[in-house]
Amino acid sequence: MPCYKADLDMSKPILKFGVPKGSLEAATDDLLARAGWKIRKYERNYFPDVNDPELTVSLNRVQEIGSYIVDGILDAGIAALDWLREMDMEDKVVHVSDLVYAKSSLRQSRWVLAVAGDSPYYKVEDLAGKRIATEVQHLTERYFKEKNVPVQIFYSWGATEAKVVEGLADGIVEVTETGTTIRAQGLRIIDEVMGSNPVLVASKAAWADPVKRKKIEQLNLLLQGALRAESLVAIKMNVPKDKLANVQAILPCLNSPTVSPLQDGGWLSVESVVETKIVRDLIPRLKEAGAEGILEYNLNKVI
């Protein structure tokens, strides 16, 4: 008999959780699903279902999540460090943890200062008195103030790279992951303004509530487990007893590998977790060392 519903304390306050809509949406949905929270969305509905009666979810623009948390509309959510800083909310929320997901768009990004590839500007000081276009005015103002370089900053409503190409600005501050798009527009990066990544944040009131804090900590534990599993795989193999030392000598793992006897007393089952980036080269070496029946499989979470 399933006991999940009976085990739930329905008197607990429901945590109001914000997830980003837009460029971070698909990667966030995937991460939450691997952590154990499956979100079911409906067309033109910003309040999807989630398979957890202790949680309510709302879809929000990443620029808005911080303000909703500060105002108490949300208890916690996945925001972006750059927009928290842009809206001066970084110190008004509890920064629970960083969420960096390398497989898709929950990746580290950079706000960079870029100019036309054929321009005479090669360092920040060269832009003194010039026009700078950006979506993050406050970040840009603080950056140039720290550099002690006076500039004219104006807000860009989109297609920021084109502002330089069209002669509307001498430089831009724009977000990028690899710089490929900026270079494709004929621009040249001359400095980094700030690095950013998605973050799990909570309101100070929710963090002070023991029940809500426990739920947020549960979210964080399993989200971090899903993130850690992204770069790892499990491998399992059969190894003759007299070859075990050879296999163990080349087998990296989180801790000691699991070794279990098989029905045939001359063989052992060996299981371990290794980094994805090395498994391509590792499996042939294990085969040469005497391992057979080697299996590789993905992991959802590593705690």
C-alpha positions in Angstrom: 0.0 0.0 0.0 1.5 3.4 -0.9 1.9 5.6 2.2 3.0 8.9 0.6 -0.3 10.8 1.2 -0.7 9.5 4.7 2.9 10.6 5.5 2.2 14.2 4.4 1.5 16.8 7.0 -1.1 18.9 5.1 -1.0 21.5 7.9 2.4 22.7 6.6 2.4 26.0 4.8 2.7 25.6 1.0 5.9 27.1 -0.4 5.3 29.5 -3.3 8.1 28.9 -5.8 9.0 30.9 -8.8 10.6 29.4 -11.9 11.9 31.4 -14.9 10.1 31.7 -18.1 12.0 32.3 -21.4 15.6 31.4 -22.1 16.1 29.6 -18.8 12.8 27.8 -18.9 13.6 24.5 -20.6 16.8 23.9 -18.7 15.1 24.7 -15.4 12.2 22.3 -16.2 14.7 19.5 -17.0 16.7 20.2 -13.8 13.6 20.2 -11.6 12.4 16.9 -13.2 15.7 15.2 -12.6 15.6 16.5 -9.0 12.1 15.0 -8.6 9.7 17.8 -9.4 7.8 17.4 -12.6 6.0 20.5 -13.8 2.9 20.2 -16.1 2.1 23.4 -18.0 -1.0 24.6 -19.7 -1.3 27.1 -22.6 -1.5 30.7 -21.4 -1.4 29.6 -17.8 1.4 30.9 -15.6 0.6 28.5 -12.7 1.5 25.0 -13.8 0.8 21.8 -11.8 3.7 20.2 -9.9 3.8 16.7 -8.4 4.3 18.0 -4.8 1.3 19.2 -2.7 3.6 21.2 -0.5 4.7 23.4 -3.4 2.9 25.9 -5.7 4.8 27.0 -8.8 4.5 30.2 -10.9 6.2 31.1 -14.1 7.9 34.5 -14.1 10.3 36.5 -16.2 13.7 36.1 -14.6 14.0 39.8 -14.2 10.9 39.8 -11.9 11.5 36.8 -9.6 13.8 38.8 -7.2 11.2 41.5 -6.7 8.4 39.0 -6.1 10.5 37.3 -3.5 11.4 40.6 -1.8 7.8 41.7 -1.8 6.6 38.4 -0.3 4.6 37.3 -3.3 7.0 34.3 -3.7 8.8 32.4 -0.9 11.7 31.2 -3.1 12.7 30.7 -6.7 15.3 30.4 -9.3 16.6 33.8 -10.2 19.7 35.2 -12.0 22.5 36.8 -10.2 22.9 39.6 -12.8 19.3 40.7 -12.5 19.3 40.6 -8.7 22.4 42.9 -8.8 20.9 45.1 -11.6 17.7 45.7 -9.5 19.7 46.1 -6.3 18.1 43.1 -4.6 21.1 40.9 -4.0 21.2 41.8 -0.3 17.5 41.7 0.1 17.1 37.9 -0.5 18.8 34.8 0.9 21.2 33.4 -1.6 20.8 29.7 -0.9 23.0 28.3 -3.7 24.4 28.7 -7.2 22.8 26.5 -9.9 25.1 26.0 -12.9 23.8 23.5 -15.4 26.4 23.0 -18.2 24.3 20.9 -20.7 21.9 23.7 -21.7 21.0 27.3 -20.9 21.5 27.2 -17.1 25.1 28.0 -17.7 27.5 30.7 -16.5 27.2 33.8 -18.6 29.1 37.0 -18.8 28.1 40.7 -19.3 30.9 42.1 -21.5 31.9 45.4 -22.9 32.1 45.2 -26.7 32.9 47.7 -29.5 33.0 47.5 -33.3 35.8 45.3 -34.6 37.4 48.2 -36.6 36.9 50.8 -33.9 39.9 52.7 -32.2 38.8 51.6 -28.8 40.9 48.9 -27.1 40.5 49.5 -23.4 37.8 51.0 -21.1 39.5 54.4 -20.9 39.2 54.8 -24.6 35.4 55.1 -24.3 35.5 58.2 -22.1 32.7 60.5 -23.1 31.2 57.9 -25.5 27.7 56.4 -25.8 27.1 52.9 -24.3 23.9 50.9 -25.0 22.8 48.2 -22.6 19.8 46.4 -21.0 21.5 46.6 -17.6 21.9 50.3 -16.9 22.7 50.1 -13.2 25.3 47.4 -13.6 26.9 49.4 -16.4 26.8 52.6 -14.4 28.5 50.9 -11.5 31.1 49.4 -13.7 32.2 52.6 -15.4 32.1 54.5 -12.0 34.5 51.9 -10.6 36.7 52.4 -13.6 36.4 56.2 -13.2 35.5 56.5 -16.8 32.6 59.0 -17.6 30.3 57.7 -20.4 26.7 58.3 -21.6 24.6 55.2 -20.9 21.2 54.6 -22.6 18.8 51.7 -22.4 18.6 49.2 -25.2 15.2 47.6 -25.8 16.7 44.8 -27.8 19.1 44.0 -30.7 21.8 45.6 -28.6 24.6 44.4 -30.9 23.0 46.3 -33.8 23.4 49.6 -31.9 27.1 49.7 -32.6 26.7 48.4 -36.2 24.2 51.1 -36.9 26.3 53.8 -35.3 23.8 54.5 -32.5 26.4 53.6 -29.8 30.2 53.5 -29.5 30.0 50.4 -27.3 27.6 48.0 -25.7 27.4 46.0 -22.5 25.7 42.7 -23.5 25.3 39.2 -22.1 27.1 36.2 -23.7 28.2 32.7 -22.9 30.9 32.1 -25.4 31.2 35.4 -27.3 30.3 33.7 -30.6 27.2 35.8 -31.3 29.0 39.1 -30.5 31.9 38.2 -32.8 29.5 37.1 -35.5 28.2 40.7 -35.5 31.6 42.1 -36.2 32.2 43.2 -32.6 35.2 42.9 -30.3 35.1 42.3 -26.6 37.4 44.5 -24.6 36.4 43.7 -21.0 34.2 41.7 -18.8 31.7 43.6 -16.7 30.4 40.7 -14.5 29.9 37.0 -14.5 26.4 35.6 -13.8 24.6 32.3 -13.2 21.2 31.1 -12.0 20.8 31.1 -8.3 18.3 29.5 -5.8 17.1 32.4 -3.6 14.5 32.7 -0.8 12.8 35.5 1.0 14.2 36.3 4.4 10.8 35.7 6.0 10.6 32.2 4.4 14.1 31.4 5.4 13.3 32.3 9.0 10.2 30.0 9.0 11.5 26.5 10.0 8.9 24.6 7.9 9.5 26.7 4.8 13.2 26.6 5.3 13.2 22.8 5.5 11.3 22.7 2.2 13.8 25.1 0.6 16.7 23.0 1.9 15.1 19.9 0.4 14.8 21.6 -2.9 18.4 22.7 -2.7 19.7 19.3 -1.7 18.1 17.5 -4.6 18.8 20.2 -7.2 22.5 20.1 -6.3 22.3 16.3 -6.5 20.9 16.6 -10.0 23.5 19.1 -11.0 26.3 16.9 -9.7 25.0 13.9 -11.5 25.2 15.8 -14.8 28.9 15.2 -15.0 29.0 11.7 -13.7 28.0 8.2 -14.9 27.8 4.8 -13.2 29.7 1.9 -14.6 29.2 -1.8 -13.7 31.2 -4.8 -14.8 32.1 -8.4 -14.1 35.7 -9.0 -13.1 37.6 -12.3 -12.4 38.9 -12.4 -8.8 42.5 -12.6 -10.0 42.0 -9.4 -12.1 40.4 -7.2 -9.4 43.6 -5.5 -8.4 44.3 -4.6 -12.0 40.8 -3.1 -12.4 40.9 -1.2 -9.1 44.3 0.4 -10.0 42.7 2.2 -13.0 39.2 2.8 -11.7 38.6 6.3 -10.3 35.5 6.7 -8.1 33.8 8.9 -5.6 34.7 6.6 -2.8 35.7 2.9 -2.9 34.0 0.9 -5.7 31.3 -1.5 -4.7 32.6 -5.1 -5.1 30.1 -8.0 -4.7 30.6 -11.8 -5.2 28.8 -13.4 -8.1 27.2 -16.9 -8.1 30.3 -18.2 -9.9 32.8 -17.9 -7.1 35.6 -16.9 -9.5 33.9 -13.7 -10.5 33.0 -10.4 -8.9 30.6 -7.6 -9.7 32.3 -4.1 -9.5 30.4 -0.9 -9.6 31.5 2.7 -9.4 30.7 6.3 -10.4 33.1 8.2 -12.7 33.3 11.5 -14.5 31.6 11.5 -17.9 34.6 13.1 -19.6 36.9 10.1 -18.9 34.6 7.2 -19.5 35.4 7.0 -23.2 39.0 6.3 -22.5 38.4 4.4 -19.3 36.2 1.5 -20.7 38.8 0.2 -23.2 41.4 0.2 -20.3 39.0 -1.7 -18.1 38.4 -4.2 -20.8 42.2 -4.7 -21.2 42.5 -5.2 -17.5 40.1 -8.1 -17.6 36.7 -6.6 -17.0 33.7 -8.0 -19.0 30.1 -7.2 -19.4 30.8 -3.5 -18.8 27.6 -1.3 -18.4 27.4 2.4 -18.4 24.3 4.3 -17.3 23.2 7.8 -16.5 22.4 9.1 -13.0 19.6 11.4 -12.0 21.1 12.6 -8.7 24.3 12.1 -6.7 23.9 13.3 -3.1 
